[in-house]
């Protein structure tokens, strides 16, 4: 399952979460990658934190 967050403007980051086995990883179009998490909600929080600041 993949979760996508649509960009709000041309300079905004576009983040997704990708499931890899038992883990979920947040990624961004800028090349950023968050830590592997067991909880999808934590990976989404990582992605939101990256996109906003």
N, C-alpha and C positions, 0 to 999 in steps of 0.2 A: 504494500500500500504506500502511496506517495502523497504527501500533503504539500500543497503549494500555496504560497501567499502572493497575491498579485501586487505588482509595484504600484505605488501611489503617484509616482512622477518619474521623469526621465533620469533623475539622479538617485533614485532609491535603489536599495539592494533587493534582489529577488531571492528569497530563501525557499528551500524545500527540505523535507525530511525523507531519508531513505532507510529502509529496513535492510539490515545485513545480518541474517541469522537471528540470534536472540537480541540483537542490539539495533538501535535506531541512531542515525547520524544526521545532524543538520548540516546543510551545505548552502553556499551562496554563489551567485553568478560572478562575484568578484574573485572567487578562488578560496575564500575562507571555508574552513571545515571545523565543526565543533567536535567535542569528545563523544565517543560512543556511549550511549546511555541505554539502560534496560527499559526505562520508562519513556514512552513516546512524549508524554507531557513535558518531561525535562528537556528533551531534544527540541521541542517546539519553543520552550522558554529560552533556550540558548539562541535559537534562530531569531526570535523576537528581540532579544537583547542586542544581538549583532546588528540587526536592521535599524534599530532605533538609536544606537549609540556607539 
